[in-house]
Amino acid sequence: MTGILWGLLGALLIGGSDCIARVTTQRIASSVLFLIIMGLSFLVLSVWLLATKDWPPWQLWGWTASAISGLLNLVALYFLYRALARGPVAVASPAASTFTVLLVLLNIVAGQPWSWIQVVAMIIVFSGIAMLSRPTSADDDVEHFDATWLRGTAYFGLLAALAVSFRMFLAQEAGSTLGAMHALYLNRLFALLGSVVLLGVLLLRQSNIVWPRGRMLNLVLLQAFFETSALAAFLIGSANGGRIGAAIGFSAFAAATAIFAWIWLGERVGWQRGCWIAIVGVGVSLAVIGNPA
């Protein structure tokens, strides 16, 4: 039960982050966003660990999993930001959230507790997400949102899903050996190192780097807070045998992002996508009922 609820909290937070990313990714290079998001979260976590004197202990697999997860974080965000920048959000985010299927399967193979009700819930959630990605009458008023455009957005979203599934699984592995906060800290550390290398390569190529200012900087900082808090909630929910429940709960971020985009960005959802968002909610509720003791 706890894993599901933490996963749902993470879904709400990442939904807010993705909605903001719809704006920031159209104006700021991904490399700059990576550096700010990873750098800010790493700084905050460093201050916290310094105050508590609770640094991550050395554990080979935990550190290795964190390193790979951190680098995959950048890959996943790159493809996700490409999808969000294209739009619509109600297609990009659902396509990315299909990572749930592979992540749940990875956890089942790894020997995590599961139930057949959770498998049914996973199928319902995945089906709802897949249907959210289909063209609807809500796209008719947007000239470039034809079937070809939507397939391109879904393609980038699916590439993000592939990277996210392995990133989340490795983050869960690191959390199992190091603890949620230590795994999150190391994830941010290695993601930040990757961001610095990426930005350095761009500078060597004499690329024109544009840094956010004013309102845009505030949005990026809020995006960083939501993204880091979402991963923290996911890792906390994954502790104590809640890995599958947290994964299913987190998959609801597709519905959360679509709702936020409707409220904040004014993107039309339409009654068809509204129905499928409700079905995703039913699937998550069923996962709560079927969570093994």
N, C-alpha and C positions, 0 to 999 in steps of 0.2 A: 504493500500500500504506500509506504513512504517513498519508495523508488518512483512510483508513478507520479506522485504529487510533485516531487523535486523535478522530475522530467517535464511535467506540465509548466512549472515555473520557468524552467530553462527555455521551453517553447515560447512562452510569452516574451521573455527577454530577447531571445534571438529574433523573434518576429519584429520587435521594435528596432533592433539593430539593422535587420535587412531592409526595413522600410526606409530608414534614414540612408542606408547605402544606395537606395534607388536614386537619391539626390546627389550624394557625395561622389559616387563613382562616375557621374557624368561630367564632373568638373575637376576632379583631382586624380592623379595617377595612382594606380594600385600600389606601386612601390612606396609612395609617400604615406598612403593609408596604412599599409602594413607596419611601417616604421613607427607611426604615431600610436596605433592601436596596441601593438606589442610592447613598445617602449613605455607607454603610460601604465599599462597593467603590470609590467615587470617592476617598474619603480614603486608602485603602490604596494605590491606584494613583498618587495624587498624591505620596505620600511616596516611592514607588519612582522615579517620574520626576524628582522633586526631587533624590534621591540620585544618580541617573545623569546628571542634567542633559540629558535626552533628551526634550524636549517635542515634541508633534506639530507638524510643519511645516505652514504654510498651503498648502492645496490645495483649490480651490473645490469640485470634485466630491466629494472625500474628506470634507470638512467637511459638505457638504450631505447626502450619503448618511448620514453618521453622525447628523446631527440628525434626519432623518426616521426612521432606524432606532431611535434612542433613544426617540422619542415612540411609535412603533409597539410598542416593547417594553412600554410601559405598557398599551396597548390589548390586546396579546396576553395579558399577565399577568392583566388584569382578567377577560377571558373564561375563561382557564384556571382562575383561582382560583374563579370561579363554578361551573365544572364540577366541580372537586375538592371544593368545599364540599358540593355535592349528593351526589357519589359515585354509584356506587363508583369507586374509583381505576382499576380495571381496565377501565372504560369511558371515563372522562374523559381519561386520558392517551393511550390509543390513538386516540381521535377527534382529539385535538390533533396527534398525530404524522402525520396524513395530509398535513401541510404538505410532506412530502418530495416528493410527486408534483409539485406546482406548483413547488417550489424546483428540482428537477432539470430540469424543463422550462424554467424561466427561465434556468438556466445553459447548457442546450443551445442555446437561442436566442441567448444572449450569446456563443456561440462557444467554450465550454469543451470540452476533449477528453472523449470518451465512447466507449462500446462497446455493441454490441447485448446483450452479456451483462449489462451494467449495467442496461439497460432491462428485461430479463427479471427481474433481481434486484429492481428497483424495483417491478415488478408483483407479485412474490411477497411482498415486504415489505408493500405496500399491501393486498393481499388478506388477509394474516394479520392486519393491524391492523383491517381492516373486520370480520373474523369475531370478533375479540376483543370487539367492541362489541355483539355480539348477546346477548340474554338466555340464560342457561344455568341448569342446576339449582342452581348455586352461589348464585343470587339468590333461591331459593325461601324461604329462612329469613328473609329481610329483608322485612318487610311492605310498605314503600313502594317497593321496587325492582321495580315492575311495568313493563310495556312502555312506558307513557306517561312514567314517571319516567326510564327509561333513554334514551328519545328526547330528553327535555329536556336531560339531561346531555350526550348526544352532540351536541346542537345547539350548546351553549356551547363544547364542545370543537372543533367544526368552525369556529366563528367565530374561536376562538383560532388554529386552523391557518391560516386565511386571513391573519390579521395576521402570524403567525410567518413565513410563507413570504416575504412582502415584506420583513419585518424582517431575516431572515437573508440574503436576497439583497443588500440594501443594505449590510449589515455586511460581506459578502464583497467587495462593490465598494469600500468604504472601505478594507478590509484590503489590497486589491490595490494601492492607490495610496499608502497611509500606513504599512502594516505592521500586523500583528495587534494588538500592544499599543497602538499609537496609536489604532487604530480602536476597540478596546475602551474605552480611556480616554474618547474623545469620545462614544461611545455612552452611557457612564455619566453623563457631564457633562450631556448634553441630557435624558436620562431623569430625572436628579435635578432639573433645572430644571422639567421638567414636573410632577414630584411635588410640588415646593414650590408651584407655582401651584395645583395641585389641592387641596392641603391648605389653602392660603390661602382658596380659594373656600368650602371647608367651614367654616372658622373664621368667615368673614364671615356665613355662614348660621347661625352659633351652634350648629353641630352639636356633639354631645358626643363628644370625641375620647378614646378609651381607649388608653393606652400599655402595651405589654407589660412585665411584671415577672417576676422570679424565673426559674423554669423556662421559662416562655413566652418570655422575652427571650432565653434561651440557644438555644432552638429557632429563633427568628427570625434570630439571628446565624449559626447553622449553616446555615440556609436561604440566607442571603445569600452565604455563602462558597461553597456548592455551586453556586448559580445563576451567580455571576460566574465561577467556575472552569470551569463547563461552556461558557460562551460563549467564554472564552479558549481552551479546547481546540479548540472548533469553528473558531475563526478561525485558529489555528495550523495545524490540519489542512487548512484551505482554501488555504493558501499554496502556491506552486509548482505550480499546476495540479491541486490535489487537491480542488477545490470540490465536484464531484459525488460523489466518494468520501466526503468528510466529511459531506455531506448524507445519504447513504444510511446510513452508520454511525451518525449522530446519531439517525436515525429509530428505532433500536432502543430509545430511551428508554421507549417504551410498554411493552415487555416488562420492562425494568429496573424501572419504577415498579410494575408489577403484582407483581413478585417481592418488592420492598421492602415493599409494602403487606401482602403475605401474611405476611412474616417479622415486621414491626414492629407493624402495626396489626391483624393477625389476620384480614384480609379473605380470605374464601375465593376461591380461583382456580378450582378445579374441573378435571377432566381435560380438558374441551373447550378451555378457555382455555389450559391447559397445553400442549396439542398445537399450538395456534396460536402460542403464544410460541416453541415450538421451530421452527416453520416460519419465523417472523420471523428467527430465528437462522440458518437455512439460507440465506435470502435475503441476509443481510448477508455470510455466508461466500462466497456466489457473487459478490457485488460485489467482494470482495477478489481473487478469481481473475480477474475480468473487468476489473480496473482497468487502463486504458491506460498504457503505459510513458511 
